[in-house]
């Protein structure tokens, strides 16, 4: 036990909030890449759609896990 938490609790916390924070960081990185490359509206949209599908998959996984626990 570390800080009164089990390994499973620590892993669940970082898989939920750590990956969520990483997704937010990725949004800023994609925005910066789009700005620096002068991708234009269409290129920026494609870049964010690609990342958005990954975010949608992550959120869907979290929803399914919470529904199946019931």
PDB file of N, CA, C and O in Angstrom:
ATOM      1  N   UNK A   1       0.837  -1.181   0.000  1.00  0.00           N
ATOM      2  CA  UNK A   1       0.000   0.000   0.000  1.00  0.00           C
ATOM      3  C   UNK A   1       0.883   1.246   0.000  1.00  0.00           C
ATOM      4  O   UNK A   1       1.849   1.348   0.757  1.00  0.00           O
ATOM      5  N   UNK A   2       0.534   2.161  -0.845  1.00  0.00           N
ATOM      6  CA  UNK A   2       1.241   3.436  -0.939  1.00  0.00           C
ATOM      7  C   UNK A   2       0.237   4.543  -0.646  1.00  0.00           C
ATOM      8  O   UNK A   2      -0.810   4.621  -1.289  1.00  0.00           O
ATOM      9  N   UNK A   3       0.552   5.393   0.317  1.00  0.00           N
ATOM     10  CA  UNK A   3      -0.332   6.488   0.725  1.00  0.00           C
ATOM     11  C   UNK A   3      -1.719   5.979   1.109  1.00  0.00           C
ATOM     12  O   UNK A   3      -2.708   6.694   0.945  1.00  0.00           O
ATOM     13  N   UNK A   4      -1.799   4.766   1.612  1.00  0.00           N
ATOM     14  CA  UNK A   4      -3.074   4.200   2.043  1.00  0.00           C
ATOM     15  C   UNK A   4      -3.929   3.688   0.893  1.00  0.00           C
ATOM     16  O   UNK A   4      -5.097   3.358   1.096  1.00  0.00           O
ATOM     17  N   UNK A   5      -3.364   3.614  -0.317  1.00  0.00           N
ATOM     18  CA  UNK A   5      -4.110   3.141  -1.484  1.00  0.00           C
ATOM     19  C   UNK A   5      -3.501   1.838  -1.990  1.00  0.00           C
ATOM     20  O   UNK A   5      -2.292   1.625  -1.904  1.00  0.00           O
ATOM     21  N   UNK A   6      -4.350   0.984  -2.512  1.00  0.00           N
ATOM     22  CA  UNK A   6      -3.861  -0.258  -3.095  1.00  0.00           C
ATOM     23  C   UNK A   6      -3.354   0.013  -4.509  1.00  0.00           C
ATOM     24  O   UNK A   6      -3.620   1.069  -5.083  1.00  0.00           O
ATOM     25  N   UNK A   7      -2.643  -0.925  -5.046  1.00  0.00           N
ATOM     26  CA  UNK A   7      -2.119  -0.797  -6.406  1.00  0.00           C
ATOM     27  C   UNK A   7      -3.253  -0.655  -7.425  1.00  0.00           C
ATOM     28  O   UNK A   7      -3.132   0.091  -8.397  1.00  0.00           O
ATOM     29  N   UNK A   8      -4.333  -1.361  -7.200  1.00  0.00           N
ATOM     30  CA  UNK A   8      -5.486  -1.282  -8.105  1.00  0.00           C
ATOM     31  C   UNK A   8      -6.112   0.112  -8.091  1.00  0.00           C
ATOM     32  O   UNK A   8      -6.482   0.633  -9.143  1.00  0.00           O
ATOM     33  N   UNK A   9      -6.233   0.715  -6.917  1.00  0.00           N
ATOM     34  CA  UNK A   9      -6.802   2.056  -6.819  1.00  0.00           C
ATOM     35  C   UNK A   9      -5.905   3.096  -7.493  1.00  0.00           C
ATOM     36  O   UNK A   9      -6.399   4.005  -8.159  1.00  0.00           O
ATOM     37  N   UNK A  10      -4.602   2.963  -7.322  1.00  0.00           N
ATOM     38  CA  UNK A  10      -3.661   3.889  -7.957  1.00  0.00           C
ATOM     39  C   UNK A  10      -3.724   3.747  -9.473  1.00  0.00           C
ATOM     40  O   UNK A  10      -3.755   4.746 -10.191  1.00  0.00           O
ATOM     41  N   UNK A  11      -3.742   2.513  -9.961  1.00  0.00           N
ATOM     42  CA  UNK A  11      -3.814   2.281 -11.400  1.00  0.00           C
ATOM     43  C   UNK A  11      -5.099   2.836 -11.995  1.00  0.00           C
ATOM     44  O   UNK A  11      -5.074   3.445 -13.065  1.00  0.00           O
ATOM     45  N   UNK A  12      -6.221   2.633 -11.315  1.00  0.00           N
ATOM     46  CA  UNK A  12      -7.505   3.145 -11.802  1.00  0.00           C
ATOM     47  C   UNK A  12      -7.497   4.675 -11.845  1.00  0.00           C
ATOM     48  O   UNK A  12      -7.990   5.276 -12.800  1.00  0.00           O
ATOM     49  N   UNK A  13      -6.940   5.297 -10.813  1.00  0.00           N
ATOM     50  CA  UNK A  13      -6.873   6.761 -10.769  1.00  0.00           C
ATOM     51  C   UNK A  13      -6.066   7.304 -11.944  1.00  0.00           C
ATOM     52  O   UNK A  13      -6.522   8.209 -12.642  1.00  0.00           O
ATOM     53  N   UNK A  14      -4.875   6.761 -12.167  1.00  0.00           N
ATOM     54  CA  UNK A  14      -4.020   7.297 -13.224  1.00  0.00           C
ATOM     55  C   UNK A  14      -4.513   6.915 -14.616  1.00  0.00           C
ATOM     56  O   UNK A  14      -4.292   7.661 -15.570  1.00  0.00           O
ATOM     57  N   UNK A  15      -5.171   5.777 -14.750  1.00  0.00           N
ATOM     58  CA  UNK A  15      -5.732   5.432 -16.048  1.00  0.00           C
ATOM     59  C   UNK A  15      -6.911   6.324 -16.396  1.00  0.00           C
ATOM     60  O   UNK A  15      -7.182   6.557 -17.573  1.00  0.00           O
ATOM     61  N   UNK A  16      -7.610   6.821 -15.397  1.00  0.00           N
ATOM     62  CA  UNK A  16      -8.735   7.714 -15.647  1.00  0.00           C
ATOM     63  C   UNK A  16      -8.272   9.157 -15.791  1.00  0.00           C
ATOM     64  O   UNK A  16      -8.486   9.776 -16.833  1.00  0.00           O
ATOM     65  N   UNK A  17      -7.644   9.691 -14.763  1.00  0.00           N
ATOM     66  CA  UNK A  17      -7.282  11.106 -14.758  1.00  0.00           C
ATOM     67  C   UNK A  17      -5.961  11.376 -15.475  1.00  0.00           C
ATOM     68  O   UNK A  17      -5.800  12.428 -16.094  1.00  0.00           O
ATOM     69  N   UNK A  18      -5.027  10.454 -15.400  1.00  0.00           N
ATOM     70  CA  UNK A  18      -3.756  10.637 -16.099  1.00  0.00           C
ATOM     71  C   UNK A  18      -3.933  10.640 -17.605  1.00  0.00           C
ATOM     72  O   UNK A  18      -3.376  11.490 -18.299  1.00  0.00           O
ATOM     73  N   UNK A  19      -4.698   9.703 -18.105  1.00  0.00           N
ATOM     74  CA  UNK A  19      -4.958   9.656 -19.545  1.00  0.00           C
ATOM     75  C   UNK A  19      -5.826  10.845 -19.958  1.00  0.00           C
ATOM     76  O   UNK A  19      -5.641  11.391 -21.046  1.00  0.00           O
ATOM     77  N   UNK A  20      -6.753  11.248 -19.123  1.00  0.00           N
ATOM     78  CA  UNK A  20      -7.563  12.435 -19.416  1.00  0.00           C
ATOM     79  C   UNK A  20      -6.706  13.685 -19.525  1.00  0.00           C
ATOM     80  O   UNK A  20      -6.905  14.500 -20.426  1.00  0.00           O
ATOM     81  N   UNK A  21      -5.751  13.844 -18.609  1.00  0.00           N
ATOM     82  CA  UNK A  21      -4.839  14.990 -18.666  1.00  0.00           C
ATOM     83  C   UNK A  21      -3.963  14.913 -19.913  1.00  0.00           C
ATOM     84  O   UNK A  21      -3.671  15.937 -20.531  1.00  0.00           O
ATOM     85  N   UNK A  22      -3.548  13.723 -20.280  1.00  0.00           N
ATOM     86  CA  UNK A  22      -2.748  13.545 -21.489  1.00  0.00           C
ATOM     87  C   UNK A  22      -3.553  13.926 -22.733  1.00  0.00           C
ATOM     88  O   UNK A  22      -3.000  14.493 -23.675  1.00  0.00           O
ATOM     89  N   UNK A  23      -4.840  13.621 -22.745  1.00  0.00           N
ATOM     90  CA  UNK A  23      -5.698  13.987 -23.875  1.00  0.00           C
ATOM     91  C   UNK A  23      -5.788  15.504 -24.000  1.00  0.00           C
ATOM     92  O   UNK A  23      -5.730  16.041 -25.106  1.00  0.00           O
ATOM     93  N   UNK A  24      -5.929  16.198 -22.866  1.00  0.00           N
ATOM     94  CA  UNK A  24      -5.979  17.663 -22.901  1.00  0.00           C
ATOM     95  C   UNK A  24      -4.652  18.215 -23.427  1.00  0.00           C
ATOM     96  O   UNK A  24      -4.642  19.145 -24.234  1.00  0.00           O
ATOM     97  N   UNK A  25      -3.547  17.649 -22.977  1.00  0.00           N
ATOM     98  CA  UNK A  25      -2.238  18.061 -23.481  1.00  0.00           C
ATOM     99  C   UNK A  25      -2.143  17.835 -24.986  1.00  0.00           C
ATOM    100  O   UNK A  25      -1.603  18.671 -25.709  1.00  0.00           O
ATOM    101  N   UNK A  26      -2.664  16.714 -25.453  1.00  0.00           N
ATOM    102  CA  UNK A  26      -2.639  16.412 -26.890  1.00  0.00           C
ATOM    103  C   UNK A  26      -3.455  17.433 -27.680  1.00  0.00           C
ATOM    104  O   UNK A  26      -3.084  17.769 -28.805  1.00  0.00           O
ATOM    105  N   UNK A  27      -4.552  17.932 -27.121  1.00  0.00           N
ATOM    106  CA  UNK A  27      -5.325  18.969 -27.803  1.00  0.00           C
ATOM    107  C   UNK A  27      -4.472  20.212 -28.041  1.00  0.00           C
ATOM    108  O   UNK A  27      -4.509  20.797 -29.123  1.00  0.00           O
ATOM    109  N   UNK A  28      -3.707  20.611 -27.030  1.00  0.00           N
ATOM    110  CA  UNK A  28      -2.836  21.765 -27.190  1.00  0.00           C
ATOM    111  C   UNK A  28      -1.727  21.499 -28.201  1.00  0.00           C
ATOM    112  O   UNK A  28      -1.370  22.384 -28.979  1.00  0.00           O
ATOM    113  N   UNK A  29      -1.188  20.301 -28.193  1.00  0.00           N
ATOM    114  CA  UNK A  29      -0.127  19.953 -29.144  1.00  0.00           C
ATOM    115  C   UNK A  29      -0.660  19.970 -30.569  1.00  0.00           C
ATOM    116  O   UNK A  29      -0.016  20.517 -31.464  1.00  0.00           O
ATOM    117  N   UNK A  30      -1.819  19.383 -30.787  1.00  0.00           N
ATOM    118  CA  UNK A  30      -2.420  19.379 -32.131  1.00  0.00           C
ATOM    119  C   UNK A  30      -2.712  20.804 -32.587  1.00  0.00           C
ATOM    120  O   UNK A  30      -2.455  21.152 -33.739  1.00  0.00           O
ATOM    121  N   UNK A  31      -3.249  21.628 -31.690  1.00  0.00           N
ATOM    122  CA  UNK A  31      -3.512  23.022 -32.031  1.00  0.00           C
ATOM    123  C   UNK A  31      -2.241  23.762 -32.408  1.00  0.00           C
ATOM    124  O   UNK A  31      -2.225  24.531 -33.369  1.00  0.00           O
ATOM    125  N   UNK A  32      -1.180  23.531 -31.654  1.00  0.00           N
ATOM    126  CA  UNK A  32       0.104  24.174 -31.959  1.00  0.00           C
ATOM    127  C   UNK A  32       0.649  23.693 -33.297  1.00  0.00           C
ATOM    128  O   UNK A  32       1.152  24.497 -34.082  1.00  0.00           O
ATOM    129  N   UNK A  33       0.557  22.402 -33.566  1.00  0.00           N
ATOM    130  CA  UNK A  33       1.013  21.871 -34.854  1.00  0.00           C
ATOM    131  C   UNK A  33       0.220  22.455 -36.012  1.00  0.00           C
ATOM    132  O   UNK A  33       0.786  22.789 -37.053  1.00  0.00           O
ATOM    133  N   UNK A  34      -1.078  22.578 -35.834  1.00  0.00           N
ATOM    134  CA  UNK A  34      -1.920  23.141 -36.881  1.00  0.00           C
ATOM    135  C   UNK A  34      -1.572  24.611 -37.110  1.00  0.00           C
ATOM    136  O   UNK A  34      -1.559  25.079 -38.248  1.00  0.00           O
ATOM    137  N   UNK A  35      -1.294  25.332 -36.033  1.00  0.00           N
ATOM    138  CA  UNK A  35      -0.962  26.757 -36.153  1.00  0.00           C
ATOM    139  C   UNK A  35       0.386  26.948 -36.856  1.00  0.00           C
ATOM    140  O   UNK A  35       0.511  27.769 -37.765  1.00  0.00           O
ATOM    141  N   UNK A  36       1.401  26.175 -36.420  1.00  0.00           N
ATOM    142  CA  UNK A  36       2.739  26.333 -36.979  1.00  0.00           C
ATOM    143  C   UNK A  36       2.826  25.865 -38.425  1.00  0.00           C
ATOM    144  O   UNK A  36       3.597  26.426 -39.203  1.00  0.00           O
ATOM    145  N   UNK A  37       2.056  24.855 -38.801  1.00  0.00           N
ATOM    146  CA  UNK A  37       2.126  24.330 -40.160  1.00  0.00           C
ATOM    147  C   UNK A  37       1.224  25.086 -41.119  1.00  0.00           C
ATOM    148  O   UNK A  37       1.228  24.834 -42.324  1.00  0.00           O
ATOM    149  N   UNK A  38       0.434  26.036 -40.561  1.00  0.00           N
ATOM    150  CA  UNK A  38      -0.523  26.797 -41.375  1.00  0.00           C
ATOM    151  C   UNK A  38      -1.418  25.836 -42.165  1.00  0.00           C
ATOM    152  O   UNK A  38      -1.582  25.954 -43.379  1.00  0.00           O
ATOM    153  N   UNK A  39      -1.987  24.882 -41.423  1.00  0.00           N
ATOM    154  CA  UNK A  39      -2.775  23.817 -42.036  1.00  0.00           C
ATOM    155  C   UNK A  39      -4.079  24.323 -42.640  1.00  0.00           C
ATOM    156  O   UNK A  39      -4.658  23.648 -43.491  1.00  0.00           O
ATOM    157  N   UNK A  40      -4.544  25.462 -42.232  1.00  0.00           N
ATOM    158  CA  UNK A  40      -5.815  25.958 -42.730  1.00  0.00           C
ATOM    159  C   UNK A  40      -6.970  25.338 -41.967  1.00  0.00           C
ATOM    160  O   UNK A  40      -6.777  24.507 -41.079  1.00  0.00           O
ATOM    161  N   UNK A  41      -8.167  25.755 -42.327  1.00  0.00           N
ATOM    162  CA  UNK A  41      -9.346  25.271 -41.609  1.00  0.00           C
ATOM    163  C   UNK A  41      -9.570  23.784 -41.822  1.00  0.00           C
ATOM    164  O   UNK A  41      -9.848  23.053 -40.872  1.00  0.00           O
ATOM    165  N   UNK A  42      -9.450  23.333 -43.063  1.00  0.00           N
ATOM    166  CA  UNK A  42      -9.713  21.924 -43.353  1.00  0.00           C
ATOM    167  C   UNK A  42      -8.663  21.013 -42.716  1.00  0.00           C
ATOM    168  O   UNK A  42      -9.001  19.987 -42.126  1.00  0.00           O
ATOM    169  N   UNK A  43      -7.397  21.388 -42.836  1.00  0.00           N
ATOM    170  CA  UNK A  43      -6.330  20.581 -42.244  1.00  0.00           C
ATOM    171  C   UNK A  43      -6.438  20.514 -40.735  1.00  0.00           C
ATOM    172  O   UNK A  43      -6.224  19.460 -40.136  1.00  0.00           O
ATOM    173  N   UNK A  44      -6.771  21.647 -40.115  1.00  0.00           N
ATOM    174  CA  UNK A  44      -6.937  21.677 -38.662  1.00  0.00           C
ATOM    175  C   UNK A  44      -8.111  20.809 -38.247  1.00  0.00           C
ATOM    176  O   UNK A  44      -8.039  20.090 -37.250  1.00  0.00           O
ATOM    177  N   UNK A  45      -9.191  20.877 -39.012  1.00  0.00           N
ATOM    178  CA  UNK A  45     -10.367  20.067 -38.706  1.00  0.00           C
ATOM    179  C   UNK A  45     -10.016  18.575 -38.781  1.00  0.00           C
ATOM    180  O   UNK A  45     -10.407  17.801 -37.908  1.00  0.00           O
ATOM    181  N   UNK A  46      -9.286  18.180 -39.810  1.00  0.00           N
ATOM    182  CA  UNK A  46      -8.901  16.770 -39.951  1.00  0.00           C
ATOM    183  C   UNK A  46      -8.020  16.332 -38.785  1.00  0.00           C
ATOM    184  O   UNK A  46      -8.176  15.227 -38.265  1.00  0.00           O
ATOM    185  N   UNK A  47      -7.101  17.192 -38.380  1.00  0.00           N
ATOM    186  CA  UNK A  47      -6.225  16.840 -37.260  1.00  0.00           C
ATOM    187  C   UNK A  47      -7.027  16.651 -35.976  1.00  0.00           C
ATOM    188  O   UNK A  47      -6.790  15.699 -35.232  1.00  0.00           O
ATOM    189  N   UNK A  48      -7.971  17.548 -35.713  1.00  0.00           N
ATOM    190  CA  UNK A  48      -8.763  17.438 -34.490  1.00  0.00           C
ATOM    191  C   UNK A  48      -9.774  16.298 -34.561  1.00  0.00           C
ATOM    192  O   UNK A  48     -10.103  15.712 -33.529  1.00  0.00           O
ATOM    193  N   UNK A  49     -10.273  15.969 -35.748  1.00  0.00           N
ATOM    194  CA  UNK A  49     -11.186  14.821 -35.882  1.00  0.00           C
ATOM    195  C   UNK A  49     -10.441  13.531 -35.565  1.00  0.00           C
ATOM    196  O   UNK A  49     -10.978  12.651 -34.892  1.00  0.00           O
ATOM    197  N   UNK A  50      -9.212  13.417 -36.045  1.00  0.00           N
ATOM    198  CA  UNK A  50      -8.419  12.229 -35.739  1.00  0.00           C
ATOM    199  C   UNK A  50      -8.225  12.052 -34.247  1.00  0.00           C
ATOM    200  O   UNK A  50      -8.364  10.945 -33.725  1.00  0.00           O
ATOM    201  N   UNK A  51      -7.903  13.139 -33.556  1.00  0.00           N
ATOM    202  CA  UNK A  51      -7.747  13.066 -32.110  1.00  0.00           C
ATOM    203  C   UNK A  51      -9.095  12.873 -31.437  1.00  0.00           C
ATOM    204  O   UNK A  51      -9.198  12.152 -30.445  1.00  0.00           O
ATOM    205  N   UNK A  52     -10.128  13.513 -31.969  1.00  0.00           N
ATOM    206  CA  UNK A  52     -11.465  13.407 -31.390  1.00  0.00           C
ATOM    207  C   UNK A  52     -11.995  11.988 -31.388  1.00  0.00           C
ATOM    208  O   UNK A  52     -12.706  11.593 -30.464  1.00  0.00           O
ATOM    209  N   UNK A  53     -11.661  11.220 -32.403  1.00  0.00           N
ATOM    210  CA  UNK A  53     -12.095   9.814 -32.431  1.00  0.00           C
ATOM    211  C   UNK A  53     -11.435   9.022 -31.316  1.00  0.00           C
ATOM    212  O   UNK A  53     -12.060   8.142 -30.722  1.00  0.00           O
ATOM    213  N   UNK A  54     -10.176   9.328 -31.028  1.00  0.00           N
ATOM    214  CA  UNK A  54      -9.499   8.672 -29.910  1.00  0.00           C
ATOM    215  C   UNK A  54     -10.124   9.046 -28.580  1.00  0.00           C
ATOM    216  O   UNK A  54     -10.295   8.198 -27.704  1.00  0.00           O
ATOM    217  N   UNK A  55     -10.465  10.323 -28.431  1.00  0.00           N
ATOM    218  CA  UNK A  55     -11.117  10.786 -27.201  1.00  0.00           C
ATOM    219  C   UNK A  55     -12.479  10.124 -27.055  1.00  0.00           C
ATOM    220  O   UNK A  55     -12.849   9.692 -25.963  1.00  0.00           O
ATOM    221  N   UNK A  56     -13.224  10.044 -28.151  1.00  0.00           N
ATOM    222  CA  UNK A  56     -14.541   9.407 -28.122  1.00  0.00           C
ATOM    223  C   UNK A  56     -14.422   7.945 -27.695  1.00  0.00           C
ATOM    224  O   UNK A  56     -15.240   7.459 -26.914  1.00  0.00           O
ATOM    225  N   UNK A  57     -13.424   7.253 -28.196  1.00  0.00           N
ATOM    226  CA  UNK A  57     -13.206   5.858 -27.795  1.00  0.00           C
ATOM    227  C   UNK A  57     -12.889   5.730 -26.315  1.00  0.00           C
ATOM    228  O   UNK A  57     -13.370   4.816 -25.647  1.00  0.00           O
ATOM    229  N   UNK A  58     -12.072   6.655 -25.802  1.00  0.00           N
ATOM    230  CA  UNK A  58     -11.719   6.622 -24.382  1.00  0.00           C
ATOM    231  C   UNK A  58     -12.939   6.876 -23.512  1.00  0.00           C
ATOM    232  O   UNK A  58     -13.141   6.188 -22.512  1.00  0.00           O
ATOM    233  N   UNK A  59     -13.757   7.857 -23.882  1.00  0.00           N
ATOM    234  CA  UNK A  59     -14.964   8.172 -23.119  1.00  0.00           C
ATOM    235  C   UNK A  59     -15.964   7.020 -23.202  1.00  0.00           C
ATOM    236  O   UNK A  59     -16.595   6.672 -22.204  1.00  0.00           O
ATOM    237  N   UNK A  60     -16.107   6.434 -24.381  1.00  0.00           N
ATOM    238  CA  UNK A  60     -17.027   5.299 -24.535  1.00  0.00           C
ATOM    239  C   UNK A  60     -16.590   4.123 -23.669  1.00  0.00           C
ATOM    240  O   UNK A  60     -17.429   3.433 -23.090  1.00  0.00           O
ATOM    241  N   UNK A  61     -15.283   3.893 -23.576  1.00  0.00           N
ATOM    242  CA  UNK A  61     -14.776   2.816 -22.729  1.00  0.00           C
ATOM    243  C   UNK A  61     -15.122   3.070 -21.267  1.00  0.00           C
ATOM    244  O   UNK A  61     -15.528   2.156 -20.550  1.00  0.00           O
ATOM    245  N   UNK A  62     -14.956   4.325 -20.828  1.00  0.00           N
ATOM    246  CA  UNK A  62     -15.280   4.655 -19.437  1.00  0.00           C
ATOM    247  C   UNK A  62     -16.767   4.476 -19.157  1.00  0.00           C
ATOM    248  O   UNK A  62     -17.142   3.970 -18.099  1.00  0.00           O
ATOM    249  N   UNK A  63     -17.614   4.888 -20.097  1.00  0.00           N
ATOM    250  CA  UNK A  63     -19.067   4.748 -19.923  1.00  0.00           C
ATOM    251  C   UNK A  63     -19.451   3.279 -19.872  1.00  0.00           C
ATOM    252  O   UNK A  63     -20.233   2.868 -19.014  1.00  0.00           O
ATOM    253  N   UNK A  64     -18.907   2.490 -20.784  1.00  0.00           N
ATOM    254  CA  UNK A  64     -19.223   1.061 -20.803  1.00  0.00           C
ATOM    255  C   UNK A  64     -18.769   0.368 -19.517  1.00  0.00           C
ATOM    256  O   UNK A  64     -19.474  -0.491 -18.989  1.00  0.00           O
ATOM    257  N   UNK A  65     -17.607   0.739 -19.023  1.00  0.00           N
ATOM    258  CA  UNK A  65     -17.126   0.133 -17.784  1.00  0.00           C
ATOM    259  C   UNK A  65     -18.055   0.471 -16.617  1.00  0.00           C
ATOM    260  O   UNK A  65     -18.359  -0.391 -15.792  1.00  0.00           O
ATOM    261  N   UNK A  66     -18.502   1.714 -16.551  1.00  0.00           N
ATOM    262  CA  UNK A  66     -19.371   2.087 -15.435  1.00  0.00           C
ATOM    263  C   UNK A  66     -20.749   1.426 -15.565  1.00  0.00           C
ATOM    264  O   UNK A  66     -21.356   1.068 -14.556  1.00  0.00           O
ATOM    265  N   UNK A  67     -21.247   1.260 -16.795  1.00  0.00           N
ATOM    266  CA  UNK A  67     -22.560   0.606 -16.989  1.00  0.00           C
ATOM    267  C   UNK A  67     -22.465  -0.876 -16.664  1.00  0.00           C
ATOM    268  O   UNK A  67     -23.384  -1.432 -16.062  1.00  0.00           O
ATOM    269  N   UNK A  68     -21.377  -1.523 -17.046  1.00  0.00           N
ATOM    270  CA  UNK A  68     -21.249  -2.960 -16.825  1.00  0.00           C
ATOM    271  C   UNK A  68     -20.962  -3.295 -15.351  1.00  0.00           C
ATOM    272  O   UNK A  68     -21.186  -4.430 -14.930  1.00  0.00           O
ATOM    273  N   UNK A  69     -20.473  -2.331 -14.569  1.00  0.00           N
ATOM    274  CA  UNK A  69     -20.252  -2.563 -13.141  1.00  0.00           C
ATOM    275  C   UNK A  69     -21.574  -2.652 -12.391  1.00  0.00           C
ATOM    276  O   UNK A  69     -21.641  -3.264 -11.325  1.00  0.00           O
ATOM    277  N   UNK A  70     -22.630  -2.046 -12.940  1.00  0.00           N
ATOM    278  CA  UNK A  70     -23.924  -2.073 -12.270  1.00  0.00           C
ATOM    279  C   UNK A  70     -24.456  -3.452 -12.364  1.00  0.00           C
ATOM    280  O   UNK A  70     -25.548  -3.728 -11.868  1.00  0.00           O
TER     281      UNK A  70
END
